[in-house]
Amino acid sequence: MREYYSHHNGLILFGGALHMRGLVQIPVWHSLFEAWSGERALYCGYKSLTTMDIPFAQDCVGDQFLLRDGKVVRLYAETDEVEPLELDLDTFFSLAVEDPDGFLSVEPLRQLQAQGGEIEPGELVSVFPPYVLKHDAEYSFRAVSVADRLSFLADLARQIRELPDGQEVRIRLTE
């Protein structure tokens, strides 16, 4: 990780499909420090994360890539589930760059772009209804701030974490 940060201070690739956080305090959405140990540190919203997990990157919908014991894991932010990828950081970078469509969740970004939208730095793609919920409605895609998206995802994961598969849920949106 030191090697990466000696050459880069974070970056955004493929129109926002992958965001590698930087060693900065501001902007907050780009700060590795804030995501790891700040006021809205990711581990505070997810039972599956600890203070030792380093949230170095995220995809366009807010799923997180973390370094855990020297290996990359993926947090599915809607469900608070962690998938061990069994990759070191260099291999992760190589796979993400060589095959972003196969390795990253880029389809929501492609859908947003097909509708004429895009995400700016500091934004993620909001997908509604959430993928984790079975439904008959069409998905909608829109750009929202990183803070709003991550807050929504952590809250959703918290509320559905203990529910059995197939449990009916209702989502009430508030402004």
VEXZA-636358 format. One line per 2 residues: number of its first residue (from 1); for each residue x, y, z of C-alpha. Coordinates in steps of 0.25 Angstrom, whole numbers. Layout:
# VEXZA-636358
NUM) X,Y,Z | ...
***
This chain:
# VEXZA-636358
1) 0,0,0 | 12,9,3
3) 17,7,-11 | 3,11,-17
5) 2,24,-9 | 17,28,-12
7) 12,30,-26 | -3,33,-25
9) -11,41,-16 | -24,34,-19
11) -31,34,-33 | -44,32,-40
13) -44,22,-51 | -54,19,-63
15) -64,30,-61 | -65,27,-46
17) -66,12,-47 | -55,11,-37
19) -50,22,-27 | -37,20,-19
21) -37,28,-7 | -25,38,-4
23) -17,42,7 | -24,55,10
25) -33,61,20 | -42,69,10
27) -50,67,2 | -56,57,12
29) -62,48,1 | -47,45,-4
31) -41,44,10 | -35,30,14
33) -34,35,28 | -49,39,29
35) -54,26,23 | -44,18,32
37) -45,26,45 | -53,39,44
39) -66,43,49 | -73,34,38
41) -63,23,38 | -69,11,31
43) -66,1,42 | -76,9,50
45) -88,5,41 | -85,-9,38
47) -83,-21,48 | -75,-29,38
49) -64,-18,39 | -53,-15,49
51) -44,-3,52 | -33,-11,45
53) -40,-12,32 | -34,-1,22
55) -45,4,13 | -36,8,1
57) -46,8,-10 | -60,7,-14
59) -68,4,-27 | -79,13,-33
61) -90,8,-24 | -83,9,-11
63) -78,-5,-9 | -65,-4,-2
65) -51,-11,-4 | -43,-12,8
67) -30,-17,12 | -31,-28,23
69) -18,-35,28 | -11,-32,15
71) -22,-37,6 | -34,-30,-1
73) -48,-32,3 | -61,-27,-3
75) -72,-21,6 | -86,-22,-1
77) -91,-10,5 | -106,-13,4
79) -105,-25,12 | -92,-24,21
81) -86,-36,15 | -71,-38,13
83) -65,-46,2 | -51,-50,3
85) -45,-47,-11 | -31,-54,-7
87) -24,-44,-15 | -12,-35,-11
89) -13,-20,-14 | -5,-21,-27
91) -13,-32,-33 | -26,-25,-29
93) -21,-12,-37 | -17,-21,-49
95) -31,-28,-49 | -38,-15,-48
97) -31,-8,-59 | -30,-20,-68
99) -45,-24,-67 | -53,-13,-60
101) -66,-19,-66 | -64,-33,-61
103) -57,-29,-48 | -65,-17,-43
105) -80,-14,-42 | -80,-4,-54
107) -94,-8,-59 | -101,3,-51
109) -92,13,-56 | -94,9,-70
111) -109,10,-68 | -108,24,-62
113) -99,28,-74 | -109,22,-84
115) -120,31,-78 | -111,43,-81
117) -105,44,-66 | -92,43,-60
119) -85,44,-47 | -76,55,-43
121) -64,53,-33 | -71,52,-19
123) -83,45,-25 | -88,30,-26
125) -99,24,-33 | -112,22,-25
127) -120,10,-29 | -134,9,-25
129) -140,0,-21 | -128,-7,-15
131) -123,-19,-22 | -124,-27,-10
133) -139,-26,-10 | -148,-35,-19
135) -158,-26,-27 | -165,-24,-39
137) -162,-9,-41 | -152,-4,-51
139) -139,1,-45 | -136,16,-45
141) -121,21,-45 | -117,35,-41
143) -104,42,-36 | -104,45,-21
145) -93,50,-12 | -84,39,-6
147) -88,43,8 | -103,41,5
149) -101,28,-2 | -92,22,8
151) -101,27,20 | -113,20,12
153) -106,7,10 | -101,6,24
155) -115,9,29 | -121,-1,20
157) -111,-12,24 | -114,-9,38
159) -129,-11,37 | -129,-23,28
161) -117,-30,35 | -125,-40,44
163) -137,-42,34 | -139,-56,28
165) -138,-58,13 | -151,-55,7
167) -156,-46,18 | -165,-35,13
169) -160,-21,15 | -165,-7,12
171) -156,5,9 | -161,19,13
173) -153,30,7 | -151,43,15
175) -144,56,11
***
